[in-house]
Amino acid sequence: MTTRVSAGTRLARAALGTAGFAVVVLLWHMFAIGQVFGQGLLPTPAEVGRVIVEGLGNGLFGDLLISFRRVLVGVTIGIAIATPIGFVLGWFATARAMFNPLVNFLRALPPIALVPLVVIYFGIGELARGIVLVYAAFFATIVIVYEGVASLDEKYVRAAQTLGANRTEILAKVVLPLSLPHVMTAARVSLGIGWASLVAAELVAAQRGLGAVIQNASNFLDIPRVYAGIILIGVSALVMDVAVRMLSAYVVRWQDRGTR
């Protein structure tokens, strides 16, 4: 039975999360006014906030939407391709034994290391940037999904077999539903990796996007704008993560998570 979290508990958790951000902002402000890293090298939160507010009305919001779309499309494609492959690797031990070393080898390669090859093979257009983001999400999703499928409790499969279910029915009615929490976890992890790989993706001659904003600002030593781009990436990733968590809570509402 699913344990419902009360509104008071949600409010308390939100307050604690806000307090965590407040502590970081306070420490940041203290370091900035104390010039811990040198004169002018660390802007105050107020300076960065002003850059964000002014920038959102002067083109920065467009860069935010462009990056948001790139990550959403790239990660969605990566998850869509990787999920069935993860099911195959998780369900068939022979396939897992054959391809698991290859998957672990490729997922260790940072997306930024592939940028030169992507440019050579796919040019410098939107396709190249999308490929970097698809790659970033692809292998994380495969690993999480196949580990989730492979670790499913055997008693559920045996119970279905006892009731006369064939292999296809077991996959559709037992393995798939029980694997949904792992798929949603893969989506959250892949979105995080996608945003972390955004700057690498937008190294491919991007003129717009938050990654391009950070790169251009760093070229001119515009440190407040660099911080503004970084913070907007973090906020966007947080918004996406909350959305996926809400979707996950609905999709797997049958799962008992307790009160943790």
C-alpha positions in Angstrom: 0.0 0.0 0.0 1.3 3.4 -0.9 2.1 5.7 2.0 0.8 9.2 1.3 2.9 12.2 2.4 0.9 14.9 4.1 0.9 18.5 3.0 2.7 19.5 6.2 5.5 17.0 5.5 5.9 18.4 2.0 6.0 21.9 3.3 8.6 21.0 5.9 10.8 19.3 3.2 10.5 22.4 0.9 11.5 24.6 3.8 14.6 22.5 4.6 15.5 22.5 0.9 15.2 26.3 0.8 17.3 26.6 4.0 20.0 24.5 2.3 20.2 27.0 -0.6 20.1 29.9 1.9 23.2 28.5 3.7 25.1 28.2 0.4 24.2 31.7 -0.7 25.2 33.2 2.7 28.6 31.5 2.5 29.0 32.6 -1.1 28.2 36.2 0.0 30.7 36.0 2.8 33.5 34.7 0.5 32.7 37.4 -2.1 32.9 40.3 0.3 35.9 38.8 2.0 37.7 38.6 -1.4 38.8 35.1 -0.5 39.8 34.4 -4.2 41.1 37.9 -4.9 39.8 41.2 -6.0 36.8 41.0 -8.3 37.2 37.2 -8.9 34.1 36.2 -7.0 31.0 38.3 -7.6 28.3 38.6 -4.9 25.0 36.8 -5.2 23.3 40.1 -5.7 25.6 41.0 -8.6 24.9 37.6 -10.3 21.2 38.0 -9.6 21.1 41.4 -11.2 22.9 39.9 -14.3 20.2 37.2 -14.5 17.3 39.5 -14.1 18.6 42.0 -16.7 19.8 39.2 -19.0 16.5 37.3 -19.1 14.9 40.4 -20.7 17.8 40.8 -23.0 18.2 37.5 -24.8 19.2 35.2 -21.9 15.8 33.8 -21.6 16.0 32.7 -25.3 19.3 31.0 -24.6 17.7 29.2 -21.7 14.8 27.9 -23.8 17.2 26.8 -26.5 19.3 24.8 -24.0 16.2 23.4 -22.3 14.9 22.1 -25.7 18.3 20.6 -26.6 18.6 18.7 -23.4 15.0 17.6 -23.4 15.1 16.3 -26.9 18.5 14.7 -26.7 17.9 13.0 -23.4 14.5 11.8 -24.4 15.9 10.2 -27.5 18.8 8.7 -25.6 16.4 7.2 -23.0 14.0 5.9 -25.7 16.8 4.1 -27.5 18.6 2.8 -24.4 15.5 1.5 -22.4 14.7 -1.5 -24.6 18.4 -2.4 -24.9 18.6 -2.2 -21.2 15.7 -4.6 -20.9 17.4 -7.1 -23.3 20.7 -7.0 -21.4 18.9 -7.3 -18.0 16.6 -10.2 -19.1 19.0 -12.3 -21.2 22.1 -13.2 -19.2 24.1 -14.2 -22.3 23.6 -10.7 -23.9 24.5 -9.1 -20.6 27.7 -11.1 -20.3 28.6 -10.3 -23.9 28.0 -6.5 -23.9 28.4 -5.4 -20.3 32.1 -4.8 -20.6 31.6 -2.8 -23.8 28.8 -0.7 -22.2 31.0 0.0 -19.1 33.9 1.0 -21.4 31.9 3.4 -23.5 30.0 5.0 -20.6 33.3 6.0 -19.0 34.2 8.2 -22.0 33.3 11.9 -21.3 31.1 13.5 -23.9 33.5 16.4 -24.3 36.2 13.9 -25.5 33.9 13.0 -28.4 33.3 16.5 -29.7 36.2 16.5 -32.3 34.9 13.2 -33.8 31.3 14.4 -33.8 32.4 17.6 -35.7 34.3 15.5 -38.2 31.5 13.1 -38.9 28.4 15.2 -38.4 29.5 18.8 -38.9 28.8 21.7 -36.6 25.0 21.9 -36.8 22.2 21.1 -34.4 22.5 17.4 -35.2 26.1 17.2 -33.8 25.0 18.9 -30.5 22.1 16.5 -30.2 24.3 13.5 -30.7 26.5 14.6 -27.8 23.5 14.8 -25.5 22.0 11.5 -26.8 25.3 9.8 -26.0 25.4 11.4 -22.5 22.0 9.9 -21.6 22.3 6.6 -23.5 24.7 4.6 -21.5 23.5 5.8 -18.1 20.0 4.7 -19.0 21.2 1.3 -20.2 23.2 0.5 -17.0 20.4 1.6 -14.6 17.6 -0.3 -16.6 19.5 -3.5 -17.0 20.7 -3.6 -13.4 17.1 -3.0 -12.4 15.7 -5.8 -14.6 18.5 -8.2 -13.6 17.8 -7.6 -9.9 14.1 -8.2 -10.0 12.9 -10.6 -7.3 12.6 -14.1 -8.9 9.5 -14.9 -6.8 7.3 -12.6 -9.0 8.4 -14.4 -12.2 7.9 -17.8 -10.6 4.4 -16.8 -9.4 3.5 -15.7 -13.0 4.8 -19.0 -14.4 2.8 -20.9 -11.8 -0.3 -19.1 -13.0 0.4 -20.1 -16.6 2.0 -17.0 -18.0 4.3 -17.4 -21.0 7.5 -15.5 -21.5 5.9 -12.6 -23.4 3.2 -12.2 -20.7 5.8 -12.3 -18.0 7.8 -9.5 -19.7 4.7 -7.4 -20.3 2.8 -7.9 -17.0 5.6 -8.6 -14.5 9.0 -7.4 -15.6 7.9 -4.1 -17.3 5.8 -2.8 -14.3 8.4 -3.8 -11.8 11.0 -2.1 -13.8 9.2 1.3 -14.1 10.8 2.7 -11.0 14.3 2.0 -12.4 13.3 3.6 -15.8 12.2 6.7 -13.9 15.5 6.7 -11.9 17.3 6.4 -15.2 15.4 9.4 -16.6 16.4 11.5 -13.5 20.1 10.5 -13.8 20.2 11.0 -17.6 18.7 14.5 -17.3 21.4 15.4 -14.8 24.1 14.0 -17.0 22.5 15.8 -20.0 22.7 19.2 -18.3 26.2 18.4 -17.1 27.1 17.7 -20.7 25.4 20.8 -22.1 28.6 22.9 -22.3 30.3 20.1 -24.1 27.4 19.8 -26.6 27.4 23.6 -27.2 31.2 23.6 -27.8 30.1 22.4 -31.3 30.0 26.0 -32.7 26.9 26.9 -30.9 26.0 30.6 -31.1 23.0 30.4 -28.7 22.3 28.4 -25.5 23.5 28.6 -21.9 26.7 26.7 -22.7 27.5 29.3 -25.4 26.7 32.1 -22.9 29.2 30.6 -20.4 31.9 30.2 -23.1 31.5 33.7 -24.5 31.5 35.2 -21.0 34.6 33.3 -20.0 36.4 34.6 -23.1 35.8 38.2 -22.0 36.4 37.4 -18.3 32.8 38.4 -17.6 32.6 36.3 -14.3 29.2 37.4 -13.2 27.7 36.3 -16.5 29.5 32.9 -16.2 27.9 32.4 -12.8 24.6 33.5 -14.2 24.8 30.8 -16.9 25.9 28.1 -14.4 23.0 29.0 -12.0 20.4 28.9 -14.8 21.7 25.5 -15.8 21.3 24.3 -12.2 17.8 25.8 -11.9 16.7 24.2 -15.2 18.1 20.8 -14.1 16.2 21.2 -10.8 12.9 22.0 -12.5 13.3 19.0 -14.8 14.2 16.8 -11.9 11.1 17.9 -9.9 8.9 17.3 -12.9 10.3 13.7 -13.4 9.9 13.0 -9.7 6.2 14.1 -9.8 5.7 11.9 -12.9 7.4 9.0 -11.2 5.2 9.5 -8.1 2.2 9.1 -10.3 3.4 6.3 -12.5 4.6 4.1 -9.7 2.1 5.3 -7.1 1.5 1.6 -6.2 5.1 1.3 -4.8 5.4 1.6 -1.0 8.2 4.1 -0.3 7.4 4.5 3.4 7.8 8.0 4.9 11.5 8.5 4.2 
